[in-house]
Amino acid sequence: MNGLHEADHGWESVHQRLKKHQLRDAERWRLRDWDNHPNDPGWEDGTYSTCHGKLRTKVQSGDVVFDTVYPESPVGATPIIRSAFVVGDASNGVLSFSEFMFFDGEPAAGVQARMSRGHKSLGRGQVEDYMEQIEAHDAYACYPAGSKPKSIPQELWDKMLSKAGERSNCSPCGSCDSRC
């Protein structure tokens, strides 16, 4: 993936997986939580534009964002890195990327994240450590923005995108920024 090894700085951003009432599938952690985070990360359009506003104001072009989730219950379990991308442009509070790494494997084999809530700044050493671990796993694949990861069934991908279209902003409760 272009730019990952040159990154001096990164961010870890925690997202919850879909809730049981949203989808009763063990693979729901692969999808965005369409009640609270319907748009980000926007693998389908190469943007991170709506959720975690405080994070988006801090990220700069060239930074790596590691999107992490809790794949299993309880939520207190260790989150894993679901996807990662290098920010190409960070203008006007919208983070743009041209490609992303996505974890297509089984949850137990994912790279474990270090934090449990909100977002965290990462130095060069932490970024390199995460990238070495990601590259050591065959289950992390690189996709161009706009591509559907192979581990997400088409009907679920379509449903997630439909939900994003219905909800152009995060939950009105403000949970995205209150945890940051």
N, C-alpha and C positions, 0 to 999 in steps of 0.2 A: 504494500500500500504506500503510495507516494507521500512523503513527508513525515511519516511516523517516526523514523529514526533521527530525523533532524529536529524534532520538536524539543524545545527547551522547557516547555511548560504544558501542563495538562490539568484536566478537571474530572473529578469523579462525581457523577450525578445519579442519585438513586430514584428509581421509579418503582412503584408498586405494580404487581402483576394484576391481571384482570381478577375481579372478585367472582366468587362462586355464582352469584346471581346473574353475572354477565355471560358466563360460559362455563359449562360443567365439563371441561376438557382438561386433562392433565397438562396439555401443551399451551394453556392460555398465557403462561408467563412469556411466551415468545411475542405476544401481541401487546399493543399499547392499551392502557386502561382507558377505555373510551368514555367512562364517566368523568374521570378527573384529569386525564392527560390524553385527550383525543388526537392531538396533532404531533406531539414530539416524543421521540425523534421522528422527523418526517423522511423516512427512508425513500418514500415514493416520490418526493420532490427535492430532496437534498437540502432541507432546511430544518432548523431548530428555532422556532419562531414565536411560540405562544407561552409555553410553561417556563417555570423557573426564571422569572424576569430578572431577579438579582444576579443570578449566574450569568445570564446573557449580557448584562452590562459589564461584566468583568472579563469575559473571554475575549481574546484577541486573535487576529488572523495568525495561523500557524500553530495554535494550541490544539491539543488533542482532547476530545471529550469522550470519556468512558461512561457509557450508559449502563447502569447496573440495575438488577431486579432480584426479587426474592422468588425463586422458582418453585419452592415448596412451602407447605405449612409446617410449623408456624412461621409467621412473618419474622419472628425473632431469630430465625436461622440465618446463616451467612449468605449475603447476596453474591451473585456472580455477575461478571461482565457479559451482558447480552450483545452489545454492539459498541463500536468505537469508530470515530471519524476525526479527520484533521479539518479544522475550520479554514476554509479558503478565504472567506470574507466575513467580517463581523460588523457590518454597517447597519445603522438604524435599529439595533437590537435584534437583528435577524442573523443567525449563524448559518452560513451556507457551506455545503460540502459536496464534492463531486463523486466520492465513493465512500464505502463504509465496510467495516469488518462485522460479520454477524455470526453468532454461535449457533450452529446447526446440530449440535450434539445433544447428549443426555445431560441433564442438569448437574449430576454429581461430578462430571468431568470438566465443568466450566471453570474458568479462572476466577478464584475467589476475590471479592472486593474487600477493601479495608474498612469501609465506613458503613453506617446503617441508615442514615437519614440525610436529606438535603443535598448539599454539594460541598466539595472540598478541593482546594488547590493542591496540585501535585508538582513537585520539582522534577528536574530532568531524570534523576536516578529512579524515581518512582514510575515515571512514564516508561523508561527503558525496561524496568523490571516487568511491568505489565505487558509490554510489547513482546519481550522475550518469551513470556509464558503463553501469550496468545499465539505466537508463531510456532511454538512447540506442539500445539494442538491442531491436528488435521481438521477438527470439526469447526474451526473458525475459517470462514471463507470471505473473500473480498468480492463485493458487488458494486457495480456502478449505481449511483443515485438513480432512482426510478425503477430499480429491479426488485422483484419479490424474492426474498431468501427461500431456498429450496425446501427448508423445513416447515414453512408456513403453507398449509393447504390453501389453494386458490379461493375456495369459498370463505374461509376465515379472513384472508387478506382483503377480499372484496367487502366483507362486512366491516372490518376495521376502517377501511377507507370511506365507506358510506357513513359510518359514525363520525368520522373526522369532518366530513362535509356538513353534517347536521350541527356540529358544535364547533364554531370557529374560535372559541376562547375556552380557557380552562374553567373549571368549576367556580361559580361565583362565591364560594366560601373562602377563596383566597388561599387554599391549602398549598398551592405551588410555592408562593413566596413566604408563607408563614414558617416554613421549615428551613428556609435558607439563612 
